[in-house]
Amino acid sequence: MQVDFSNNYFELFELPVQYVVSQDHLDTRFRSLQRYLHPDKFASASDAERRWSMQAASFVNEAYQALSKPLSRASYLLSLHGISLDEETDTQMSPMFLMEQMELREALGDAPDAADPYAALDKISAQLNNGRRDSESAFTSAANNADWTEARTVVRQWQFLEKLNSEVQAQEARLDDAL
């Protein structure tokens, strides 16, 4: 078994370069690579071999993290097609999507003062989960049709949903801490 740093992450895990992947295959290949690269196997190796094993293990971990999470896998797939997300410089988004985000953020801000703050957060979470499922479906469709412009738009919106979901979880943790 060899780890080739010139391979893309899909090649490393012996997967087709596509959005939908077998999580079981990904997990099995990850465990196999981890066993192969385990530090104990390189304990008596030369410094160069130990350094290589550390770099290879890091590469495998980075690849696994990128492919095991739907949004990061979508972003990585875009990068393989030369599509940049321009997160810092491209601020153009659909006005309707931005309005929905503003409404969700307002609801999140109001949640702690609601009669049942947890129910208010659950409602926001449900909306976000629906949006994330819709995003995943829309990305799959766009990627299958090689419509990388649409796929990029979907990923950028999906990132907003993920960020807001993290904020909902943080708000829930603050409520839990206040109990």
C-alpha positions in Angstrom: 0.0 0.0 0.0 1.4 3.4 -0.9 0.3 6.9 -0.3 0.9 9.2 -3.3 0.7 12.9 -2.3 0.0 13.8 -5.9 -3.3 11.9 -5.8 -6.5 13.9 -5.1 -8.5 12.8 -2.1 -10.9 10.6 -4.1 -8.0 8.7 -5.7 -6.4 8.2 -2.3 -9.5 6.6 -1.1 -10.1 4.7 -4.3 -13.4 6.5 -5.0 -14.8 7.9 -8.2 -14.5 11.7 -8.4 -18.1 12.5 -7.6 -20.2 14.0 -4.8 -22.0 10.8 -3.8 -19.5 8.4 -2.2 -19.8 5.2 -0.2 -19.3 6.2 3.5 -18.6 2.5 4.3 -15.8 2.4 1.6 -14.4 5.7 2.8 -14.3 4.5 6.4 -12.8 1.1 5.5 -10.1 2.6 3.3 -9.3 5.2 6.0 -8.9 2.5 8.7 -6.7 0.5 6.3 -4.5 3.5 5.6 -4.3 4.4 9.2 -3.1 0.8 10.1 -0.5 1.0 7.3 0.8 4.4 8.6 0.6 3.7 12.3 3.7 5.2 14.1 4.5 1.8 15.7 5.2 0.4 12.2 7.9 3.1 11.7 9.4 3.1 15.2 12.6 1.5 14.0 12.6 3.2 10.6 15.0 6.0 9.5 14.2 9.6 10.3 13.2 10.2 6.7 10.7 7.3 6.8 9.2 8.4 10.1 8.8 11.9 8.7 7.2 10.5 5.6 4.8 8.4 7.6 3.8 11.5 9.7 3.2 13.5 6.5 1.3 10.7 4.9 -0.9 10.2 8.0 -1.6 13.9 8.1 -2.5 13.8 4.4 -4.8 10.9 4.9 -6.5 12.6 7.9 -7.0 15.8 6.0 -8.4 13.9 3.0 -10.8 11.9 5.2 -12.0 15.1 6.9 -12.7 16.7 3.6 -14.5 13.7 2.1 -16.5 12.5 5.1 -18.4 15.8 5.6 -20.9 16.6 2.8 -20.2 20.4 2.6 -16.5 20.0 2.7 -16.7 17.2 0.1 -18.8 19.5 -2.1 -16.2 22.4 -1.7 -13.3 20.0 -2.4 -15.1 18.8 -5.6 -15.5 22.4 -6.7 -11.8 23.0 -6.2 -10.9 20.0 -8.3 -12.9 21.6 -11.1 -11.0 24.9 -10.7 -14.0 26.6 -9.0 -13.1 29.1 -6.2 -15.7 30.0 -3.7 -14.2 33.5 -3.3 -15.6 33.6 0.2 -13.9 36.9 1.1 -14.5 38.9 -2.1 -17.7 37.6 -3.6 -20.6 38.9 -1.5 -23.3 38.6 -4.2 -26.2 36.3 -3.1 -29.8 35.9 -4.1 -31.9 38.6 -2.4 -34.5 36.0 -1.5 -31.9 33.8 0.2 -30.4 36.7 2.1 -33.9 37.8 3.3 -34.5 34.3 4.6 -31.1 34.4 6.4 -32.0 37.7 8.0 -35.3 36.3 9.2 -33.6 33.3 10.7 -30.9 35.4 12.4 -33.7 37.6 13.8 -35.5 34.5 15.1 -32.2 33.3 16.6 -31.7 36.7 18.3 -35.2 36.5 19.7 -35.1 32.9 20.8 -33.6 33.4 24.3 -36.5 35.7 25.2 -39.2 33.3 23.8 -41.6 31.6 26.2 -39.9 28.3 25.3 -36.4 29.2 24.0 -35.6 25.5 23.2 -38.8 25.2 21.1 -37.8 28.4 19.2 -34.3 27.0 18.6 -35.8 23.7 17.5 -38.0 25.5 14.9 -34.9 27.3 13.5 -32.9 24.0 13.5 -35.7 22.3 11.6 -35.7 25.1 9.0 -31.9 24.9 8.7 -32.0 21.1 8.4 -34.5 21.4 5.6 -32.3 24.0 3.9 -29.2 21.8 4.3 -30.9 18.8 2.8 -32.2 20.9 -0.1 -28.7 22.2 -0.6 -27.2 18.8 -0.7 -29.8 17.6 -3.2 -29.3 20.7 -5.3 -25.5 20.3 -5.3 -25.8 16.6 -6.3 -28.0 17.6 -9.2 -25.7 20.4 -10.3 -22.6 18.3 -10.0 -24.2 15.4 -11.9 -25.0 17.8 -14.7 -21.5 19.4 -14.5 -23.2 22.8 -13.8 -20.4 24.1 -11.7 -21.7 27.7 -11.6 -24.9 26.5 -10.0 -23.0 24.1 -7.7 -20.8 27.0 -6.5 -23.9 29.1 -5.7 -25.4 26.2 -3.8 -22.3 25.6 -1.8 -22.0 29.3 -0.9 -25.6 29.3 0.4 -25.0 26.0 2.2 -22.1 27.6 4.0 -24.4 30.2 5.4 -26.8 27.6 6.6 -23.9 25.6 8.3 -22.7 28.8 10.0 -26.1 29.7 11.3 -26.6 26.1 12.5 -23.4 26.5 14.5 -24.8 29.6 16.0 -28.0 27.8 17.0 -25.9 25.1 18.7 -23.9 27.8 20.6 -27.2 29.4 21.7 -28.4 26.1 23.0 -25.2 25.6 24.9 -25.6 29.0 26.4 -29.1 28.1 27.5 -27.9 24.9 29.0 -25.1 26.7 30.9 -27.7 29.1 32.3 -29.7 26.3 33.9 
